[in-house]
Amino acid sequence: MRCPYCHKDNDRVVDSRSVQSADIVRRRRECLSCSKRFTTYEQVEEARLRVIKKDGSRVGFERQKIVDGLLKACYKRPVSTEEIDQLVRQVENQINETYDREVPSLVIGGMVMAQLKKLDTVAYLRFASVYREFKDASDFVQEARPMMRSREAPQGGPAAPEGRAADWLLNENNIS
């Protein structure tokens, strides 16, 4: 470490201690050339994850962007903020396990959609409509069709032929 007084690179550490919940180490140093003392602070430099956007540009990863998107998708849905936080943590953990420096935004969106689909299908469709840039209602139908097929006909209504609620609903509304 270079002395701030004589600018020589010749010192010794006199005292070291942790500060701010052990995230930072404070070191008291003495210059062996001029005998003056000075203090340095040391902390781990974390490599910031970068996101490769659809247009090829790179921006810093921001957890809050995922949270904001999920809050909009889950508006007036029975999804708690704790569930949203847990979903974001799961996605962050997946990203950190798989990527070191850069991650494509398409991967992040795919991870979010996979987790959201398990949590709430309506919120999933809302998120997908923005993320995949749906152009019209047919894009919604195409995304919803597999989910609708797995459900039965609405209670109290006519039974769906062959148990295929999606085809019945789509045919009833003349949607193809």
C-alpha positions in Angstrom: 0.0 0.0 0.0 1.4 3.4 -1.0 1.8 5.9 1.9 -0.4 9.0 1.4 2.4 11.2 3.0 5.7 10.1 1.4 4.2 8.0 -1.4 6.5 5.1 -0.7 5.3 1.5 -1.0 6.8 0.3 2.2 4.4 -0.2 5.2 3.3 -2.7 7.9 -0.1 -3.5 9.3 -0.3 -2.4 13.0 -3.9 -3.3 13.6 -6.8 -5.1 11.8 -10.5 -5.3 12.8 -13.8 -5.9 11.1 -16.4 -3.1 10.8 -20.0 -3.0 9.6 -21.0 -6.6 10.4 -17.7 -8.1 9.1 -18.2 -6.9 5.5 -15.3 -4.4 5.7 -11.8 -4.8 7.3 -10.2 -1.7 8.8 -6.4 -1.8 8.8 -4.2 0.6 10.6 -0.8 0.9 8.8 2.6 2.4 9.6 4.9 3.6 6.8 8.4 2.2 7.3 9.9 5.1 5.4 8.4 8.1 7.1 6.9 6.4 10.3 3.5 8.1 9.8 0.3 6.1 10.3 -2.7 5.8 8.1 -5.9 3.8 7.8 -7.2 1.7 4.9 -10.5 -0.1 4.5 -10.7 -3.4 2.6 -13.8 -5.1 1.2 -14.6 -7.8 -1.3 -15.3 -6.5 -4.7 -18.2 -8.5 -6.1 -18.4 -9.0 -9.9 -21.6 -7.4 -11.0 -23.8 -9.5 -13.2 -24.7 -8.0 -16.6 -27.8 -8.7 -18.6 -27.7 -9.0 -22.4 -30.8 -7.4 -23.7 -32.7 -8.4 -26.8 -31.0 -5.6 -28.8 -27.6 -6.8 -27.7 -26.9 -4.0 -25.3 -25.7 -4.8 -21.8 -27.0 -3.4 -18.5 -26.4 -4.2 -14.9 -28.7 -6.8 -13.3 -31.4 -5.2 -11.3 -33.6 -7.5 -9.0 -36.2 -4.7 -8.7 -37.0 -4.9 -12.4 -38.1 -8.5 -12.0 -40.1 -7.6 -8.8 -41.8 -4.7 -10.7 -42.8 -6.9 -13.6 -44.2 -9.6 -11.2 -46.1 -7.0 -9.2 -47.8 -5.8 -12.4 -48.6 -9.4 -13.5 -49.9 -10.3 -10.1 -52.1 -7.2 -9.6 -55.4 -8.2 -8.0 -54.3 -11.9 -8.0 -54.1 -14.1 -4.9 -50.3 -13.9 -4.9 -48.6 -12.6 -1.8 -45.5 -10.4 -1.8 -43.7 -13.2 0.1 -44.5 -15.5 -2.8 -43.1 -12.9 -5.3 -40.0 -12.5 -3.2 -39.5 -16.2 -3.0 -39.9 -16.5 -6.8 -37.4 -13.8 -7.4 -34.9 -15.5 -5.0 -35.3 -18.8 -6.8 -34.6 -17.1 -10.2 -31.6 -15.2 -8.7 -30.2 -18.4 -7.3 -30.6 -20.2 -10.7 -28.9 -17.3 -12.4 -26.0 -17.2 -9.9 -25.5 -21.0 -10.2 -25.5 -21.0 -14.0 -23.9 -17.6 -15.0 -20.8 -15.8 -13.9 -20.7 -12.5 -15.7 -23.5 -12.2 -18.3 -26.9 -13.6 -18.7 -29.3 -13.1 -21.6 -32.6 -11.4 -20.7 -34.4 -14.2 -22.6 -33.1 -16.6 -20.0 -34.2 -14.5 -17.1 -37.7 -14.1 -18.6 -37.9 -17.8 -19.2 -37.0 -18.6 -15.6 -39.5 -16.1 -14.3 -42.2 -17.5 -16.6 -41.5 -21.1 -15.6 -41.8 -20.2 -11.9 -44.9 -17.9 -12.4 -46.7 -20.6 -14.4 -46.6 -22.8 -11.3 -47.8 -20.0 -9.0 -50.7 -18.4 -10.9 -51.7 -19.0 -14.5 -53.5 -15.6 -15.0 -50.4 -13.8 -13.7 -48.3 -16.0 -16.0 -50.4 -15.0 -19.1 -50.2 -11.3 -18.1 -46.4 -11.6 -17.8 -46.1 -13.6 -21.0 -48.1 -11.0 -22.9 -45.6 -8.3 -22.1 -42.5 -10.4 -22.2 -43.3 -12.1 -25.5 -44.9 -9.0 -26.9 -48.2 -10.4 -27.9 -49.6 -8.7 -30.9 -53.3 -9.6 -30.6 -55.8 -11.9 -28.9 -54.7 -15.0 -30.9 -51.3 -14.8 -29.2 -53.2 -15.0 -25.8 -55.2 -18.0 -27.0 -52.2 -19.8 -28.4 -50.4 -19.4 -25.0 -53.5 -20.3 -23.0 -54.6 -23.3 -25.1 -52.3 -25.9 -23.3 -53.4 -24.7 -19.9 -57.0 -24.7 -20.9 -56.8 -28.2 -22.2 -55.6 -29.5 -18.8 -58.7 -28.1 -17.1 -62.2 -29.5 -17.1 -65.3 -27.7 -18.3 -66.6 -25.0 -16.0 -68.9 -26.4 -13.2 -72.5 -26.1 -13.9 -71.9 -25.7 -17.6 -72.1 -28.2 -20.4 -69.4 -30.9 -20.4 -66.6 -30.4 -22.8 -66.6 -33.1 -25.5 -63.9 -35.7 -24.9 -62.7 -33.7 -21.8 -61.1 -31.0 -24.0 -62.3 -27.7 -22.4 -60.0 -25.5 -24.5 -61.3 -26.8 -27.8 -64.8 -26.6 -26.6 -64.4 -23.0 -25.4 -62.5 -22.0 -28.5 -65.1 -23.5 -30.8 -68.0 -22.0 -28.8 -66.5 -18.6 -29.3 -65.4 -19.2 -32.9 -61.8 -18.7 -32.1 -59.3 -20.7 -34.0 
